[in-house]
Amino acid sequence: MSTVSRTKRTIQNSTISLILYFIQIFVGFFSRKIFLEYLGDEVLGVNTMLGNILSFLNLAELGIGIAMATSLYKPLHDQDNETICEIISVQGYLYKYIAYLLCFLSIPVLIAIPFLFPHTECGLLYIYIAYIVFLWGTLASYIWNYRQILITADQKGFKLNPWKHALRYIKIFAQIFCLTYIHLGIWGWISLELFEGIFTIFVINYILKREYPWLQTSSKSGKQLLAKYRNLITMTKQLFIHKISSFVLEQTAPWIIYAYVSITMVTYYSNYMMLISYVVILMNAIFEGMGASIGNLISENNKTHTLDVFWELFTSRIWISGIACFALYVSIEPFISLWIGSRYILEDTTLLLLIIGMYIRLSRSVIDSFKLAYQLFGDIWAPIVEASINLGCSILFGYWWGLDGVILGSNLSLIIIVLIWKPYYTFTHGLHASWGKYYIQYVYHTIILILCAYCTLKIINSIYQQIEDYYQIIIYTSTAILIYTLFTYTILLISTEGMRSFTYRIRHILIKLSHRHES
């Protein structure tokens, strides 16, 4: 795949993802209000808890999808259709048994439902049916929809995602119609959840047949091919450890906060994390398809070009991550104050610790993408250590410093494993280049971002003394982002090759789009 094609597909994926992101935000806020009014807090709470149970059971997937996607990069680059069909057949075979395992693991869940939900207004019958519907949707992804991994690896998500989102939004508005006009209640709501799953199967397979008419897979042949692709099993075992650790890292903080502080503080923390999650989703949408693009780049086996692209992506991503963190830092307190009240505002030190964690998570993506593309999953001790540090330090520091201690413990685990170990491992075993340069560049970029943030805050706070409405928040935040962006871009453009390469690429794309528009 050519560089132009990779860039074009990355832009297409990012554009579609951004559009879908803003639609998702709008539909989410609107539908949430309707569902709360007509279904009630309890039904939505039950649905959330059932979803969490299935998310935990989905750990049985073991990371097979990631192993398969990374294994498809090279045959896609070489246009080796036979190997592609074989790899996806192996995935189909493995996923079939994952589906059987999910059904088996769901038996004790179904038995435990009366004990998990002893007193519910919606009734146990609804809970049983809702769980089965949600389970069926998950099973569909393993039995019928698993081949969509090819679209992701081939950077063609922009051709499938609009269809999937359209079905979801049609379902949501149909549910709203059933609740508000036909008054079918929870049974109409859950029935439409089931229908969405059925139609999604047809849509995914229609797109696959249109894009890849040569794709022929079989779980039976996957069993026979398993010995040929033993490396996929090895990667899957390694990824399982990474996946378990990620689950622990993401799910433990609220429980520790609840244990040491209060359930009220969990709510305060969740308000901030919800807004942070929206920024993270937005960033992921902007860089949609980058992982597959890097996988195809590495398949070309051009070390010099790969390193050049790495530093370009490194600078551009860390720069945009800095802008996102700064924007959230200047806007989150006045926004929360107007949105739900000033009593929900956390201490400045707490906010800074949350922003630091967010910055590490956003800026790590380039290393993660290259580590993934090189299929470097052998450091299974790293996620175990990361989870141990996270839990141990969060519990210890939480005992001493409460909420700030819990967040500090999480950040410490990120610094040791994400900022120190993973770059070393990726440079040593993947990029085969000097890892010391990475640490120097990371510290240099971070210092520039911090100094520019300090100067921008001095300037902006001298202009805006008080913010009293949403319009002023928009003006205040926009002005701050503009000044900060100009400061950081100018300094990085002068001092880093990565920013100059990124600027050249963007200018080249804009010129090409302009010529295409004129023609």
N, C-alpha and C positions, 0 to 999 in steps of 0.2 A: 504494500500500500504506500503510495507516495506521500511526501510531507504535506503537500497541498490537500490531498484527500483527507489525511488525518486532521488537519486544521479545520477543514470545511465541516467534517462530521462533528468535531468537538463543538464548533460554533453552532451547528444545527441543534445538537443535543442541548447545549446550554440555553439557546434561545427558547426552545420548546419548554424546557424545564422551568425557566423563569416565568413564562406565561402561565403555565400550569400552577406554579407556586402561588402567584397572586390570586388566581381563581380559587385555589384551595383555601387561602386565607379568608377570602370573602365568603365563600360557601360555608366554611367551617364556623365562622362567627355567627352567620345568619341561621344555619341549621341547628347549631347548638342551643340557641335561644328557643327555637320552636320545640325541639325535642325535650328540653327541660320543662317547658310549659305543659306539653301534652303527654309525655311519658313519665316525667317526674324524676327526682334525684335518684330514687331507689333503683329503677330499671336501668338507668344509665350507669349507675354504680355497679350493678350486677353484671352488665355487659362488659364493663371495664375489667372487672375481676376475672370473668371468664376468658377475656382476651389475654390477661396476664398469665393465667394458667396455661393456655395454649402456647404462649411465647416461651414459657419455661419448657414445656414438652418439646417444642421445636428445636431445642438444643440437640435433640436426637438427629437432626440433619447433619450434624458433625462438621459442617464446613465443606460438604461435598460440592455445593454450588460454586464456591470460590475456587476450589481445586480444578473443577471442570472449566471454568471461565478462563483461568490463567493458562490451562493446557491447550486452549483453542487458539491463542494468539498466533503461534507459529504456523499451524496448518492453514489458518485464515490468510496469513501473509503469503504463504506458498501456494494458496488456492488448491490445497490438498483435500478435496471433498470426501474422499474415502476415509481418511483419518478423522475428519470432522464427524462423519456419520458413526464411526466406531466409538469415539469418545462419548458422544451423546447417547449412544446405545448403552454404554457402561453406566452412564448417569441414570438412565431410565431403569436399569436393573437394580441399582442401589436404591433409588428413590422408591421403587415398588416395595422393598422391604422396610424402608423407613415408614412408609404409609401403614404397613402391617404393624410395626412397632408402636406408632401413634395410636392405632386402634386398641392395641393391648394395654398401653399405658393409660388410656382413657377409661378403662374399666374401673380401676379404683377411684378415679375422679367422679364418675357417675355414682358409685356407691357412696362417696363422701358428701355429695351435694346436699342431702338433708341436714348434715352436721355443719357444713360450711355456711348454709343459708337457712338457719332454723326458723326465722321469722321474716317473711317477705310478703308484701302486699301483692306482688305479681304472681305468686304461686309457684310451687315446685315444677308443675307441668311446663310452664314457660321456660324456666331455667334449664330443664332437661332438653327441650326442643331447641332453645337458643344455643346451648353448647354443641348439640349435634349439628346444627346449621353452620356454626363457626368451624367446627371440626371438619365438616364436609368441604368447606371452602379451602381449608389447609390441605386436605387430602387431594383435592383437585389439582393443586399446584405440583404435587408429587407424581400423580398418576397421568394427568393429561397435559399439564401446562409446562412441564419441566424443560421442554425444548426451547423455550423462550430465552434460555441462557445464551443461545447462539446470537440472538439479536443484540444482546448487551455486549458480548465479546466483539461483535462486528461493528460496534458503534452505530447501530441503527435504531437505538431506542426512540429517536424522534419519530419513527414510523409506527411504533406500537403504543407508546405512552399516551398520546392524545386519545386513542380509541379506549384504552382502559380507564382513563380519567373521565371521558365522556359517559361511559357506562356508569361509573360511580356517581357522577352528578345527576344523571337521569334517575338513578335509584333514589338518591337523596331527595330530589324534588318530588318524585312519586311518593316517597314516604311522607313527606310534608303534606301532599295532597290527600293521602289516605287518612292522615291524622286530623287535618283541619276541616275537610269537606265531607269525606265519606265516613269518618269516625270509626275506622276499623281497629284503632288502638294498637296494642303491642303485637297482635297477630298479623295485622297487615304489614306492620313494620318489619317483623322477622321474616315474613314470606318474601318480601322484596329483597331481603338480604340473600335468600336462597336463589331467587331468580337471577340476581346479578352474577352469582358464581357460575350459573349454567351458561349465561350468555358470554361471560368472559372466556370460557373454554372455546366456544365457537370463534370468537374474535381472534384470540391468540393463534389458533391453528389456521385460520384464514390468512392472516398476515404472514405466517411462516410458509404456507404453501405458495403464496404469491411471491415472496422474496427468495425462497430457496426451494424451487420445484424439484430439485435433485435430492433433497433431504429425505433419506429413508432410514428409519431407526427401528430397533426392536429390542425389548428388554430380554428376550430369549437369546438373541445373539450377543447382548451385553454380558450375559453370564459366561458365554464361551470366550469372550474377549477379555475377561477380567484378568487372566494370567498375563496377557500381553501388556496391560496397563497397570502393573503392580505399583508403579510409582505414584499413581493417583490414590491408592489406598494409603500409602505412606504419608502423602501430603494431607490426606483427610484426617488421619490420626493426629498429626501435628496441629492442624487447624482446629481440631476439636478442643485442644487445650487452650488455644488462643480465644476461642469462642466462649468457653466456660468462664475464663478470666474476665473477658469483656462484660459478660452478664453480671458477674459479681461486682465489678467496678461501677456499673451503672445503676445497680439496684440497692446498694447498701446504705448510701448516705442518708436518705430520709429516715431509715430505721435507727441509725446511730443518733441522729439529731433528735428524734422522738425520745430515745432512751435518756439522753443527757440534758435536753432542754425542755421541749414541750411539743405537743401536737400543733399548737398555734404557730410555733416557730417553723415547723415543717411547711405550713401553709405559706408563710412569708418567704421561705426559701423556694418553694414551688413557683410562686409568682415570678421571681427573678429567673428561675430556670426555664420557665415557659417562654419568656421573652428571649433568653439566650438561645433556646432551641430553635426559635424562628430564624434567628440570624444564622445559625449553623445550617439549617435547611436551605436558606437562601444562598449561602456560600457553596454548598454542595450542588445546588442548581446551576450556579455560575460555572462551576468546573465539571459539569456533567460530562461523562465520556472520557475524562482525562486518563483514567486508569487503563482503559482499552487502548487508547492512543499510545500510551507509553509502552504497553505490551507489544504493539505492532512495531514501534520504533526499535525496541530491543531486538526484535526478530531480524532486523536488518544487519545486526552484528557490526555496527560502526561505532566503535568506542568513543572516538573524538566527537562525533556528532551527538552521541547520546549524552556525553558530559556537558556539551554546550547547551543542549535542550534542558538538562537538569538545572543548570545555574539560572537559565532564563525563567523556568518554572518556579524555582526556589525564590528568586527575588520578587517576581510578580505575585506569587501566592502570599509570601510573608508581608508584602506591602499592602495587599488588599485585606489580609487578616488584621493588620494594624489599623487600617481605616475602619473596619467593621467593629473592632473592639473599642476604638476611640468614640465612634458614633454612639455605641451603646452606653458607654461610660457617661457621656455628656447628656444623654436624653432619658436614661432609664428612671432616674429619681423624679424629675418633674413630671414624666409620663405617669408613673405609678401614683404620684400625689394627686393628679387630676383624675386618674382612672378609678382608683379604689380608695384613695385617702392617704394622707401623709403618715398615718400610724403604721402603714405597711412598709415604710422605708427602712432599710437596714443601715447599719453603721458604715461609714466610709471604708474602714479597713476590710469589712466583709465584702463590700462591692469590689474593692481592689483585688482581693483574693479570688473572687469569682471571675473577674476579667483576666487575671493571670492564667487561670485554668482554661478559660475559653481561648485565649491566645495560643497556648501550647497545643490545644486540640486542633485549632484551625491551621496553624503553621506546620503541623506535623505531616500534613496530607501528602506532600511531595515525597518525603522519605517513605511513607507508608505505600504510596502508589508504586514506587520503584522496587521496594522490598517485595511487594505482591507480584509485580510483573516478572521479577527474577525468581519467583517461587521460593523465597527464602523463609521457610517455615520451621527450620530445624532448631531454632532457639526456643524450644518449648519451656525451658526453665524461666525465660524472661517474663511471660505473662503470669506465671505462678508467683515469681518474686514480686511483680508489680501488684498483683492482687493482695499478697501478704503484707507488703508495705502499706498499701492503701488501708486495709482493714486494721492492721496493728497500730499504725500511726494515727489513723482517724479515731480509733477507740481511745488511745492514750492521750492525744492532744485534745480530743473532745472532752475528756474528763477534766483537763486543766483549763481549757479556754472555750468550751462550749461550741457554738456554731463555727466560729473562726477556726478552731482547732480541727474540726472535722474536714473543713475545706482545705486547710493547710496540709493535712495528712494525705488527701487525694492529690494535691499539687506536688507534694514531695515524691510520690510514686511516679508521677508523670515526668518529673525532672530526671530522676535516676534512670528510668527505662526508656522513655520516649525521647528525651533530649540528649541523653548521653549514650545509652547502649545501642539503640536502633540505628542511628546514623553510622556508628562505628561498624556494626554488623553489615549494613547495606553497602558501605563503601569498600569494606574488606572482601566480602564474598560476592558482591554483585557488580558494582561500578569499577572495582579494582583501581581505585584512585586514592589520593591522600585524604584521609578522614580529618586531619587536623585543620585543613582549610575550611571544612564545613563548620566546625565549632567557632573558628575566628569570624567567619561570615555571619553566622547566626547571631553572635554577640554584637558584632558591628551593626547589623541591620536593626537589632532590638534597641540598642543605644540610640540610634538615629530616631527611631519611632518614639521612644520615650521623651527625648529632648524636644522633639517637634511638638509632642502632645503638651508638654509643660509650657512651651512658648505660646501655643495656640490658646490654651486655657487662660493664660494671662491676658491675651488680647481680647478674647471673646467675653470674658467676665467683666472687663472694663467697659464693654459696649452694652451688654445686657445685664441689668441689675436684678430684675425680677421677671419671672415667667408666670403668667396668670391664666393662659388658655392654650388649647391645642395649636392654634395658629402661631402663637409665639414659640411653642416648642419646635414646630416645623422650621420657622425662620432661624431660630437659635441654632438648631442642630445642623441645618443646611449651611449656614455661614461657617460654623465650626469645621464641618467636614471639608468645605471648599478650601479654607485656609490651611488646614492640616494636610490635605491632599497635595496642594501646591508646594508646601514646605518639603514634605517627604519625597515627592516625585523629583523635585529639582535636585535635592542633595543626592538621592540614589542614582539619578541619571548621570550626574557628574562623576560619581565615585564608584559605580559598579558596572561591569560589563553586562550583567544579567538584565538590568533595567534598560540599557541601550539596545540589547537584542530584542527585548520585549517591545520596546517602542518601535523598532524597525518592523517587527512582525505585524503589529497593529496598523501601522501606517501602510504597509504593503497590502493588508487585507482591505483597508478602506479604499485605497486607490483602485484595487481590483473590482471592488463592489461598485465604485463610481463609474468605472469604464463599462461595466456590465449594464448599469442603469442607463448610461448614455446610448449604448448600442441597442 
